[in-house]
Amino acid sequence: MLPGIGVFGTGDIVRALVPFLRAKGFRVEAVWGRTLEAAENVATELNIPFHTNKVDDVLLRKDVDLVFIICQPDLHAQIAVKALGIGKHVLCDRPAGLCQLEVLKMVHAAQYYPSLISVISHGLRFLPAFMQMKRHLEAGYVGAVNVCDVRVHCGSMIGSQFDWMCSHLMGGGILTMVGSHIIDAVSFVTGQRATRVHGMMRTFTKSTEKINGIRWIDSDDFCSFQMILDGGACVTATLNSHVAGGFVQEVVVCGSRGRLAVRGASLYGQTHTDEREQLLHDGSADDLTHLANRNDNSSARVNSLLPQPYLQGLFRLVGALKEAFATGDGEHGWLKEPVSSAATFEDGQYVQAVIDAVKLSSASRQWEQVTVASDENELNPLMTRLNLPNINMSSLDALSQAPTNRPQPAPTQRKTTATSESHLPWSFATKH
């Protein structure tokens, strides 16, 4: 029997995901929202029987055995750790947390409860093009991997009102939202991990017609970084959210014998002996988005938060979860094999370690070491350098205690008063 699901989040992706979960046979029993009004709106629209703005009200429900954490990143860690402690399976959206210290707590919780599923929603691992790229690399199609080049071009990720996507302190920005997928995908297909990185992050759009005044945007909308992998390969990645008109992603892996390239959801290859590039996998046949929101006309919402390759990968991950539970007859009621390719919390910690190093490199303008810690004490110097809020308290408490006096650039300062939304951290520190 498939587990009942509790969903944390009320964004567009939830509206696309819930119909797909039901199409796969899952029961969506509860939804959590940051506000009760937001939760009620989604519950009414998607016919979810229970809604709340209290985390425990979802986690303590007996009909909820699997939670999908699809809310803002600054809440991921605390919900995931609490869910595992209560005995719930967890699928957590990317990035796993705000920094490596938060994700390390998730890793420790997952290790303490090994009978529970705990995965990160890096869906590109389940996209056939990347799965076949991995197999071709393992089979020696390109020979020794030397260079990996990644380019992602998309439109603005900022909405019509100020939200967490506008703030790097709450996990917004193209590095965390898109770069996290790229970092994981490169590690997945090559079997190598970064040891050193050099990066540059910029925020070019600091305000819009609808977002201005006392709140400004400080999440990165452009990022370029390089990685040196432990197997000797070099990676270059450019993430650009200033190209309107669609989403373009290309991941090229070059080696001593040839190259492989994933463009969108299709795989291409060419060896040094080939006269022209060959289509190795046609991704146009893999589109699963027609299964989401089949009973309404909200297809535009499906594409608003996750581009097609990511959405297809997420849906395939859901399919793997169904297979794991539907065929599970062991001690824990699920089989590991269907989700063996999924990103674990340990993988999420590695991705976060790279993201942290890129952020440090952007500030220091130097190469930075990628350190995946096993103990919280190892991360104290890193936390100091990242200049993050006190993450030892819950994110909700940290937000509620954030100062409301917002410093302005010299020579003058402007002071703001608390509003009904004073739980947001107005005192964002600029990154450059």
ROVOGU-572984 format. One record per residue (C-alpha): x, y, z; residue number from 1. Coordinates in nm, 3 decimals, decimal comma, padded with zeros to 5 digits. Each point is the difference from the previous one (the first is absolute). Example, Ala and Ser with C-alpha at 12.3 -4.5 7.8 and 13.67 -1.06 7.14 Angstrom:
% residues 2
+---------+---------+---------+-----+
!       X !       Y !       Z ! num !
+---------+---------+---------+-----+
!  01,230 ! -00,450 !  00,780 !   1 !
!  00,137 !  00,344 ! -00,066 !   2 !
+---------+---------+---------+-----+
% end
This chain:
% residues 432
+---------+---------+---------+-----+
!       X !       Y !       Z ! num !
+---------+---------+---------+-----+
!  00,000 !  00,000 !  00,000 !   1 !
!  00,133 !  00,341 ! -00,096 !   2 !
!  00,062 !  00,242 !  00,288 !   3 !
! -00,211 !  00,307 !  00,065 !   4 !
!  00,179 !  00,323 ! -00,086 !   5 !
!  00,029 !  00,331 !  00,180 !   6 !
!  00,120 !  00,291 ! -00,213 !   7 !
!  00,191 !  00,296 !  00,142 !   8 !
! -00,037 !  00,290 ! -00,239 !   9 !
! -00,262 !  00,188 ! -00,200 !  10 !
!  00,194 !  00,110 ! -00,309 !  11 !
! -00,060 ! -00,070 ! -00,365 !  12 !
!  00,195 ! -00,324 !  00,006 !  13 !
! -00,239 ! -00,137 !  00,263 !  14 !
! -00,293 !  00,068 ! -00,233 !  15 !
!  00,179 ! -00,199 ! -00,269 !  16 !
!  00,122 ! -00,276 !  00,230 !  17 !
! -00,318 ! -00,090 !  00,190 !  18 !
! -00,202 ! -00,109 ! -00,308 !  19 !
!  00,296 ! -00,210 ! -00,113 !  20 !
!  00,028 ! -00,166 !  00,342 !  21 !
! -00,366 ! -00,094 ! -00,019 !  22 !
!  00,043 ! -00,129 ! -00,354 !  23 !
!  00,266 ! -00,232 !  00,141 !  24 !
! -00,235 ! -00,123 !  00,271 !  25 !
!  00,128 !  00,199 !  00,299 !  26 !
! -00,243 !  00,155 !  00,248 !  27 !
!  00,074 !  00,364 !  00,080 !  28 !
! -00,137 !  00,039 !  00,352 !  29 !
!  00,125 !  00,340 !  00,119 !  30 !
!  00,162 !  00,323 ! -00,114 !  31 !
!  00,198 !  00,255 !  00,202 !  32 !
!  00,036 !  00,367 ! -00,090 !  33 !
!  00,196 !  00,287 !  00,146 !  34 !
! -00,335 !  00,165 !  00,067 !  35 !
! -00,334 ! -00,165 !  00,069 !  36 !
! -00,155 !  00,188 ! -00,291 !  37 !
!  00,257 ! -00,133 ! -00,247 !  38 !
! -00,049 ! -00,356 !  00,127 !  39 !
! -00,377 !  00,031 ! -00,022 !  40 !
!  00,014 !  00,131 ! -00,357 !  41 !
!  00,212 ! -00,292 ! -00,119 !  42 !
! -00,206 ! -00,255 !  00,195 !  43 !
! -00,320 !  00,132 ! -00,153 !  44 !
!  00,139 !  00,016 ! -00,352 !  45 !
!  00,154 ! -00,350 !  00,012 !  46 !
! -00,264 ! -00,162 !  00,222 !  47 !
!  00,243 ! -00,087 !  00,279 !  48 !
! -00,195 ! -00,102 !  00,313 !  49 !
!  00,220 !  00,172 !  00,262 !  50 !
!  00,194 !  00,326 !  00,004 !  51 !
!  00,195 !  00,188 !  00,266 !  52 !
!  00,281 !  00,247 !  00,062 !  53 !
!  00,145 ! -00,209 !  00,284 !  54 !
!  00,274 ! -00,250 ! -00,083 !  55 !
! -00,088 ! -00,245 !  00,277 !  56 !
! -00,362 ! -00,020 ! -00,109 !  57 !
!  00,113 ! -00,171 ! -00,319 !  58 !
!  00,281 ! -00,212 !  00,145 !  59 !
! -00,213 ! -00,143 !  00,280 !  60 !
! -00,279 ! -00,119 ! -00,228 !  61 !
! -00,022 ! -00,379 ! -00,005 !  62 !
! -00,108 ! -00,003 ! -00,365 !  63 !
!  00,321 !  00,180 ! -00,107 !  64 !
!  00,302 ! -00,228 ! -00,044 !  65 !
!  00,193 !  00,187 ! -00,269 !  66 !
!  00,064 !  00,375 ! -00,007 !  67 !
!  00,092 !  00,212 ! -00,300 !  68 !
!  00,187 !  00,313 !  00,111 !  69 !
! -00,054 !  00,245 ! -00,287 !  70 !
!  00,016 !  00,329 !  00,189 !  71 !
!  00,267 !  00,267 !  00,036 !  72 !
!  00,352 ! -00,136 !  00,070 !  73 !
!  00,047 !  00,167 !  00,338 !  74 !
! -00,266 ! -00,238 !  00,139 !  75 !
!  00,118 ! -00,323 ! -00,162 !  76 !
!  00,239 ! -00,119 !  00,269 !  77 !
! -00,221 !  00,050 !  00,304 !  78 !
! -00,300 ! -00,170 ! -00,164 !  79 !
!  00,207 ! -00,291 ! -00,134 !  80 !
!  00,173 ! -00,071 !  00,331 !  81 !
! -00,327 !  00,014 !  00,193 !  82 !
! -00,178 ! -00,219 ! -00,256 !  83 !
!  00,264 ! -00,273 !  00,019 !  84 !
! -00,009 !  00,015 !  00,380 !  85 !
! -00,375 ! -00,063 ! -00,007 !  86 !
!  00,044 ! -00,292 ! -00,240 !  87 !
! -00,098 !  00,152 ! -00,335 !  88 !
!  00,166 ! -00,061 ! -00,337 !  89 !
!  00,136 !  00,322 ! -00,153 !  90 !
!  00,043 !  00,141 ! -00,349 !  91 !
!  00,160 !  00,344 !  00,030 !  92 !
!  00,025 !  00,260 ! -00,273 !  93 !
!  00,332 !  00,149 ! -00,098 !  94 !
!  00,208 !  00,162 !  00,138 !  95 !
! -00,006 ! -00,212 !  00,315 !  96 !
!  00,063 !  00,299 !  00,225 !  97 !
!  00,151 !  00,346 !  00,032 !  98 !
!  00,348 ! -00,127 !  00,077 !  99 !
!  00,189 ! -00,321 !  00,065 ! 100 !
! -00,059 !  00,011 !  00,375 ! 101 !
! -00,375 ! -00,025 ! -00,052 ! 102 !
!  00,038 ! -00,290 ! -00,245 ! 103 !
!  00,239 ! -00,181 !  00,234 ! 104 !
! -00,279 ! -00,014 !  00,257 ! 105 !
! -00,220 ! -00,161 ! -00,265 ! 106 !
!  00,275 ! -00,251 ! -00,079 ! 107 !
!  00,033 ! -00,098 !  00,365 ! 108 !
! -00,377 ! -00,042 !  00,032 ! 109 !
! -00,011 ! -00,221 ! -00,312 ! 110 !
!  00,287 ! -00,213 !  00,133 ! 111 !
! -00,182 ! -00,041 !  00,330 ! 112 !
! -00,316 ! -00,121 ! -00,178 ! 113 !
!  00,129 ! -00,219 ! -00,287 ! 114 !
! -00,335 ! -00,177 ! -00,034 ! 115 !
! -00,152 !  00,321 ! -00,140 ! 116 !
!  00,032 !  00,134 ! -00,353 ! 117 !
!  00,185 !  00,333 ! -00,007 ! 118 !
!  00,075 !  00,145 ! -00,344 ! 119 !
!  00,061 !  00,335 ! -00,165 ! 120 !
! -00,205 !  00,083 ! -00,310 ! 121 !
!  00,287 !  00,018 ! -00,248 ! 122 !
! -00,218 ! -00,134 ! -00,278 ! 123 !
!  00,261 !  00,027 ! -00,277 ! 124 !
!  00,137 ! -00,331 !  00,130 ! 125 !
! -00,320 ! -00,164 ! -00,122 ! 126 !
! -00,013 !  00,175 ! -00,337 ! 127 !
!  00,079 ! -00,267 ! -00,265 ! 128 !
!  00,251 !  00,228 ! -00,176 ! 129 !
!  00,217 !  00,034 !  00,312 ! 130 !
! -00,042 ! -00,366 !  00,093 ! 131 !
!  00,124 ! -00,099 ! -00,346 ! 132 !
!  00,280 !  00,257 !  00,013 ! 133 !
!  00,119 ! -00,164 !  00,323 ! 134 !
! -00,011 ! -00,347 ! -00,160 ! 135 !
!  00,191 !  00,118 ! -00,309 ! 136 !
!  00,267 !  00,164 !  00,216 ! 137 !
!  00,039 ! -00,316 !  00,206 ! 138 !
!  00,029 ! -00,201 ! -00,321 ! 139 !
!  00,285 !  00,225 ! -00,121 ! 140 !
! -00,184 !  00,180 ! -00,282 ! 141 !
!  00,205 !  00,320 !  00,048 ! 142 !
!  00,305 ! -00,166 !  00,158 ! 143 !
!  00,152 !  00,182 !  00,296 ! 144 !
! -00,218 !  00,296 !  00,099 ! 145 !
!  00,192 !  00,326 ! -00,032 ! 146 !
! -00,243 !  00,289 ! -00,025 ! 147 !
! -00,366 !  00,060 !  00,085 ! 148 !
! -00,163 !  00,318 ! -00,127 ! 149 !
! -00,346 !  00,109 !  00,120 ! 150 !
! -00,212 !  00,287 ! -00,125 ! 151 !
! -00,343 !  00,092 !  00,133 ! 152 !
! -00,197 !  00,295 ! -00,138 ! 153 !
! -00,346 !  00,091 !  00,126 ! 154 !
! -00,225 !  00,291 !  00,080 ! 155 !
! -00,028 !  00,181 !  00,332 ! 156 !
! -00,079 ! -00,215 !  00,304 ! 157 !
! -00,151 !  00,297 !  00,187 ! 158 !
! -00,378 !  00,016 !  00,030 ! 159 !
! -00,242 !  00,289 !  00,024 ! 160 !
!  00,044 !  00,045 !  00,375 ! 161 !
!  00,280 ! -00,024 !  00,253 ! 162 !
!  00,049 ! -00,356 !  00,126 ! 163 !
!  00,280 ! -00,236 !  00,099 ! 164 !
!  00,127 ! -00,019 ! -00,359 ! 165 !
!  00,109 !  00,363 !  00,037 ! 166 !
!  00,222 ! -00,071 !  00,302 ! 167 !
!  00,324 ! -00,197 !  00,013 ! 168 !
! -00,048 ! -00,033 !  00,377 ! 169 !
! -00,316 ! -00,205 ! -00,062 ! 170 !
!  00,154 ! -00,213 ! -00,274 ! 171 !
! -00,089 !  00,194 ! -00,313 ! 172 !
!  00,224 !  00,046 ! -00,300 ! 173 !
!  00,097 ! -00,183 ! -00,316 ! 174 !
!  00,296 ! -00,176 !  00,164 ! 175 !
! -00,217 ! -00,174 !  00,258 ! 176 !
! -00,305 ! -00,059 ! -00,218 ! 177 !
!  00,171 ! -00,108 ! -00,324 ! 178 !
!  00,365 ! -00,042 !  00,094 ! 179 !
! -00,088 ! -00,260 !  00,263 ! 180 !
! -00,146 ! -00,223 ! -00,276 ! 181 !
!  00,307 !  00,052 ! -00,218 ! 182 !
!  00,249 ! -00,078 !  00,277 ! 183 !
! -00,184 ! -00,320 !  00,084 ! 184 !
! -00,045 ! -00,105 ! -00,365 ! 185 !
!  00,372 !  00,042 ! -00,076 ! 186 !
!  00,091 ! -00,212 !  00,301 ! 187 !
! -00,262 ! -00,260 ! -00,094 ! 188 !
!  00,109 ! -00,053 ! -00,361 ! 189 !
!  00,378 !  00,025 !  00,049 ! 190 !
!  00,030 ! -00,171 !  00,339 ! 191 !
!  00,233 !  00,282 !  00,108 ! 192 !
! -00,036 !  00,272 !  00,261 ! 193 !
!  00,140 !  00,351 !  00,021 ! 194 !
!  00,303 !  00,068 !  00,216 ! 195 !
!  00,050 !  00,369 ! -00,081 ! 196 !
! -00,222 !  00,268 ! -00,154 ! 197 !
!  00,026 !  00,353 ! -00,130 ! 198 !
! -00,317 !  00,199 ! -00,050 ! 199 !
! -00,161 !  00,336 ! -00,065 ! 200 !
! -00,355 !  00,096 !  00,098 ! 201 !
! -00,176 !  00,321 ! -00,095 ! 202 !
! -00,336 !  00,165 !  00,065 ! 203 !
! -00,073 !  00,228 ! -00,296 ! 204 !
! -00,376 !  00,037 !  00,054 ! 205 !
! -00,037 !  00,147 !  00,348 ! 206 !
! -00,350 !  00,137 ! -00,045 ! 207 !
! -00,293 ! -00,024 ! -00,238 ! 208 !
! -00,309 !  00,208 ! -00,065 ! 209 !
! -00,185 ! -00,195 !  00,268 ! 210 !
!  00,290 ! -00,070 !  00,239 ! 211 !
!  00,161 !  00,322 !  00,118 ! 212 !
!  00,010 !  00,233 !  00,294 ! 213 !
!  00,089 ! -00,147 !  00,338 ! 214 !
!  00,070 ! -00,346 ! -00,145 ! 215 !
!  00,256 ! -00,074 ! -00,265 ! 216 !
!  00,115 ! -00,315 ! -00,176 ! 217 !
!  00,336 ! -00,142 !  00,104 ! 218 !
! -00,023 ! -00,357 ! -00,134 ! 219 !
!  00,239 ! -00,072 ! -00,287 ! 220 !
! -00,137 !  00,006 ! -00,354 ! 221 !
!  00,334 ! -00,087 ! -00,165 ! 222 !
!  00,263 ! -00,248 !  00,109 ! 223 !
!  00,308 ! -00,144 ! -00,162 ! 224 !
!  00,223 ! -00,254 !  00,170 ! 225 !
!  00,275 ! -00,252 ! -00,063 ! 226 !
!  00,061 ! -00,329 !  00,177 ! 227 !
!  00,300 ! -00,231 !  00,016 ! 228 !
! -00,122 ! -00,356 !  00,054 ! 229 !
!  00,177 ! -00,266 !  00,201 ! 230 !
!  00,052 ! -00,210 ! -00,314 ! 231 !
!  00,188 !  00,281 ! -00,175 ! 232 !
! -00,281 !  00,136 ! -00,217 ! 233 !
! -00,079 !  00,371 ! -00,022 ! 234 !
! -00,351 !  00,147 ! -00,004 ! 235 !
! -00,120 !  00,340 ! -00,115 ! 236 !
! -00,359 !  00,111 !  00,059 ! 237 !
! -00,187 !  00,315 ! -00,100 ! 238 !
! -00,345 !  00,068 !  00,145 ! 239 !
! -00,174 !  00,300 ! -00,154 ! 240 !
! -00,356 !  00,107 !  00,080 ! 241 !
!  00,000 !  00,303 ! -00,231 ! 242 !
! -00,111 ! -00,182 ! -00,316 ! 243 !
! -00,375 !  00,030 ! -00,050 ! 244 !
! -00,194 ! -00,231 ! -00,225 ! 245 !
!  00,059 ! -00,346 !  00,139 ! 246 !
!  00,235 ! -00,234 !  00,179 ! 247 !
!  00,319 ! -00,129 ! -00,165 ! 248 !
!  00,233 ! -00,246 !  00,170 ! 249 !
!  00,300 ! -00,179 ! -00,143 ! 250 !
!  00,236 ! -00,234 !  00,186 ! 251 !
!  00,302 ! -00,110 ! -00,206 ! 252 !
!  00,253 ! -00,258 !  00,120 ! 253 !
!  00,321 ! -00,024 ! -00,204 ! 254 !
!  00,259 ! -00,276 !  00,026 ! 255 !
!  00,299 ! -00,154 ! -00,172 ! 256 !
! -00,217 ! -00,188 ! -00,251 ! 257 !
! -00,299 !  00,225 ! -00,060 ! 258 !
! -00,281 !  00,193 !  00,163 ! 259 !
! -00,355 ! -00,034 !  00,127 ! 260 !
! -00,253 !  00,281 !  00,028 ! 261 !
! -00,340 !  00,025 !  00,164 ! 262 !
! -00,204 !  00,283 ! -00,152 ! 263 !
! -00,334 !  00,038 !  00,169 ! 264 !
! -00,108 ! -00,361 !  00,048 ! 265 !
!  00,183 ! -00,154 ! -00,298 ! 266 !
!  00,343 ! -00,163 ! -00,013 ! 267 !
!  00,249 !  00,047 ! -00,283 ! 268 !
!  00,341 ! -00,153 ! -00,051 ! 269 !
!  00,298 !  00,010 ! -00,231 ! 270 !
!  00,327 ! -00,193 !  00,018 ! 271 !
!  00,318 !  00,118 ! -00,167 ! 272 !
! -00,058 ! -00,252 ! -00,277 ! 273 !
! -00,356 !  00,115 ! -00,074 ! 274 !
! -00,057 !  00,245 ! -00,283 ! 275 !
! -00,301 !  00,160 !  00,166 ! 276 !
! -00,187 !  00,014 !  00,329 ! 277 !
! -00,251 ! -00,276 !  00,065 ! 278 !
! -00,332 !  00,011 !  00,186 ! 279 !
!  00,034 ! -00,267 !  00,268 ! 280 !
! -00,327 !  00,068 !  00,180 ! 281 !
! -00,299 !  00,206 ! -00,110 ! 282 !
! -00,142 !  00,169 !  00,308 ! 283 !
! -00,313 !  00,123 ! -00,172 ! 284 !
! -00,157 ! -00,340 !  00,063 ! 285 !
!  00,062 !  00,027 !  00,375 ! 286 !
! -00,233 !  00,292 !  00,075 ! 287 !
! -00,217 ! -00,088 !  00,299 ! 288 !
! -00,141 !  00,344 !  00,071 ! 289 !
! -00,327 ! -00,086 ! -00,178 ! 290 !
! -00,081 ! -00,216 !  00,303 ! 291 !
! -00,001 !  00,299 !  00,233 ! 292 !
! -00,309 !  00,214 !  00,039 ! 293 !
! -00,180 ! -00,213 ! -00,256 ! 294 !
! -00,338 !  00,131 !  00,112 ! 295 !
!  00,066 !  00,371 ! -00,025 ! 296 !
!  00,162 !  00,253 ! -00,227 ! 297 !
!  00,288 !  00,097 !  00,228 ! 298 !
!  00,281 ! -00,124 ! -00,224 ! 299 !
!  00,160 !  00,343 !  00,014 ! 300 !
!  00,051 ! -00,043 !  00,373 ! 301 !
!  00,183 ! -00,328 ! -00,055 ! 302 !
!  00,281 !  00,180 ! -00,181 ! 303 !
!  00,017 !  00,304 !  00,225 ! 304 !
!  00,227 ! -00,142 !  00,270 ! 305 !
!  00,171 ! -00,310 ! -00,144 ! 306 !
!  00,118 ! -00,023 ! -00,362 ! 307 !
! -00,108 ! -00,308 ! -00,192 ! 308 !
!  00,311 ! -00,218 !  00,057 ! 309 !
! -00,016 !  00,056 !  00,376 ! 310 !
! -00,373 ! -00,059 !  00,016 ! 311 !
!  00,028 ! -00,319 ! -00,204 ! 312 !
!  00,278 ! -00,121 !  00,229 ! 313 !
! -00,205 !  00,076 !  00,311 ! 314 !
! -00,298 ! -00,192 ! -00,137 ! 315 !
!  00,223 ! -00,299 ! -00,076 ! 316 !
!  00,134 !  00,016 !  00,356 ! 317 !
! -00,360 ! -00,017 !  00,122 ! 318 !
! -00,048 ! -00,304 ! -00,221 ! 319 !
!  00,305 ! -00,162 !  00,162 ! 320 !
! -00,145 !  00,070 !  00,345 ! 321 !
! -00,325 ! -00,167 ! -00,102 ! 322 !
!  00,190 ! -00,307 ! -00,117 ! 323 !
!  00,200 ! -00,009 !  00,322 ! 324 !
! -00,313 ! -00,003 !  00,216 ! 325 !
! -00,227 ! -00,202 ! -00,230 ! 326 !
!  00,248 ! -00,289 ! -00,026 ! 327 !
!  00,133 !  00,024 !  00,352 ! 328 !
! -00,055 ! -00,309 !  00,209 ! 329 !
!  00,302 !  00,014 !  00,229 ! 330 !
!  00,039 !  00,105 !  00,358 ! 331 !
! -00,047 !  00,368 ! -00,078 ! 332 !
! -00,278 ! -00,034 ! -00,257 ! 333 !
!  00,203 !  00,142 ! -00,291 ! 334 !
!  00,276 ! -00,112 ! -00,234 ! 335 !
!  00,324 !  00,191 ! -00,039 ! 336 !
!  00,074 ! -00,092 ! -00,361 ! 337 !
! -00,256 !  00,229 ! -00,175 ! 338 !
!  00,139 !  00,307 !  00,182 ! 339 !
!  00,364 ! -00,108 !  00,012 ! 340 !
!  00,093 !  00,270 ! -00,254 ! 341 !
! -00,170 !  00,278 !  00,197 ! 342 !
!  00,208 !  00,271 !  00,164 ! 343 !
!  00,043 ! -00,072 !  00,370 ! 344 !
!  00,036 !  00,255 !  00,276 ! 345 !
!  00,376 ! -00,067 ! -00,020 ! 346 !
! -00,013 !  00,101 ! -00,366 ! 347 !
! -00,193 !  00,309 !  00,104 ! 348 !
!  00,275 !  00,086 !  00,249 ! 349 !
!  00,264 ! -00,027 ! -00,271 ! 350 !
! -00,201 !  00,229 ! -00,229 ! 351 !
! -00,041 !  00,249 !  00,283 ! 352 !
!  00,374 ! -00,014 !  00,076 ! 353 !
!  00,070 !  00,097 ! -00,362 ! 354 !
! -00,257 !  00,280 !  00,012 ! 355 !
!  00,153 !  00,134 !  00,321 ! 356 !
!  00,346 ! -00,010 ! -00,158 ! 357 !
! -00,123 !  00,186 ! -00,311 ! 358 !
! -00,150 !  00,270 !  00,222 ! 359 !
!  00,327 !  00,032 !  00,192 ! 360 !
!  00,198 !  00,015 ! -00,324 ! 361 !
! -00,223 !  00,273 ! -00,138 ! 362 !
!  00,074 !  00,208 !  00,309 ! 363 !
!  00,372 ! -00,080 !  00,030 ! 364 !
!  00,066 ! -00,009 ! -00,378 ! 365 !
!  00,220 ! -00,303 !  00,060 ! 366 !
! -00,016 ! -00,376 ! -00,044 ! 367 !
! -00,172 ! -00,161 !  00,296 ! 368 !
!  00,023 ! -00,353 !  00,135 ! 369 !
! -00,313 ! -00,215 !  00,007 ! 370 !
! -00,030 ! -00,151 !  00,347 ! 371 !
! -00,267 ! -00,258 !  00,080 ! 372 !
! -00,006 ! -00,012 !  00,379 ! 373 !
! -00,097 ! -00,290 !  00,223 ! 374 !
! -00,023 !  00,206 !  00,320 ! 375 !
! -00,166 !  00,333 !  00,070 ! 376 !
!  00,314 !  00,136 !  00,166 ! 377 !
!  00,186 ! -00,029 ! -00,330 ! 378 !
! -00,240 !  00,252 ! -00,149 ! 379 !
!  00,043 !  00,283 !  00,251 ! 380 !
!  00,262 !  00,189 ! -00,206 ! 381 !
! -00,212 ! -00,044 ! -00,313 ! 382 !
! -00,314 !  00,133 !  00,169 ! 383 !
!  00,191 !  00,307 !  00,114 ! 384 !
!  00,122 !  00,070 ! -00,351 ! 385 !
! -00,346 ! -00,051 ! -00,154 ! 386 !
! -00,142 !  00,260 !  00,243 ! 387 !
! -00,336 ! -00,175 !  00,030 ! 388 !
! -00,261 !  00,059 !  00,273 ! 389 !
! -00,003 ! -00,220 !  00,309 ! 390 !
! -00,102 ! -00,331 ! -00,156 ! 391 !
!  00,012 ! -00,187 !  00,331 ! 392 !
! -00,345 !  00,137 !  00,074 ! 393 !
! -00,294 ! -00,093 ! -00,220 ! 394 !
! -00,032 !  00,193 ! -00,324 ! 395 !
! -00,338 !  00,134 !  00,104 ! 396 !
!  00,147 !  00,133 !  00,326 ! 397 !
!  00,297 !  00,146 ! -00,185 ! 398 !
! -00,230 !  00,180 ! -00,240 ! 399 !
! -00,221 !  00,133 !  00,275 ! 400 !
!  00,304 !  00,139 !  00,183 ! 401 !
!  00,150 !  00,160 ! -00,309 ! 402 !
!  00,060 !  00,374 !  00,049 ! 403 !
! -00,232 !  00,235 ! -00,183 ! 404 !
!  00,248 !  00,285 ! -00,035 ! 405 !
!  00,131 ! -00,039 ! -00,349 ! 406 !
!  00,346 !  00,152 ! -00,070 ! 407 !
!  00,032 !  00,199 ! -00,321 ! 408 !
!  00,313 !  00,074 ! -00,200 ! 409 !
!  00,209 !  00,299 !  00,109 ! 410 !
! -00,026 !  00,290 !  00,047 ! 411 !
! -00,353 ! -00,022 !  00,139 ! 412 !
! -00,206 ! -00,260 !  00,175 ! 413 !
! -00,371 ! -00,047 ! -00,010 ! 414 !
! -00,191 ! -00,161 !  00,284 ! 415 !
! -00,316 ! -00,205 ! -00,052 ! 416 !
! -00,268 ! -00,095 !  00,243 ! 417 !
! -00,135 ! -00,346 !  00,057 ! 418 !
! -00,299 ! -00,099 ! -00,208 ! 419 !
! -00,236 ! -00,293 !  00,002 ! 420 !
!  00,272 ! -00,188 ! -00,190 ! 421 !
!  00,278 !  00,079 !  00,247 ! 422 !
!  00,088 ! -00,370 !  00,024 ! 423 !
!  00,206 !  00,054 ! -00,315 ! 424 !
!  00,368 !  00,094 !  00,052 ! 425 !
!  00,012 !  00,356 ! -00,126 ! 426 !
!  00,365 !  00,041 !  00,106 ! 427 !
!  00,142 ! -00,192 ! -00,294 ! 428 !
!  00,375 !  00,037 ! -00,036 ! 429 !
!  00,117 !  00,077 ! -00,350 ! 430 !
!  00,233 ! -00,259 ! -00,149 ! 431 !
!  00,233 !  00,234 ! -00,181 ! 432 !
+---------+---------+---------+-----+
% end
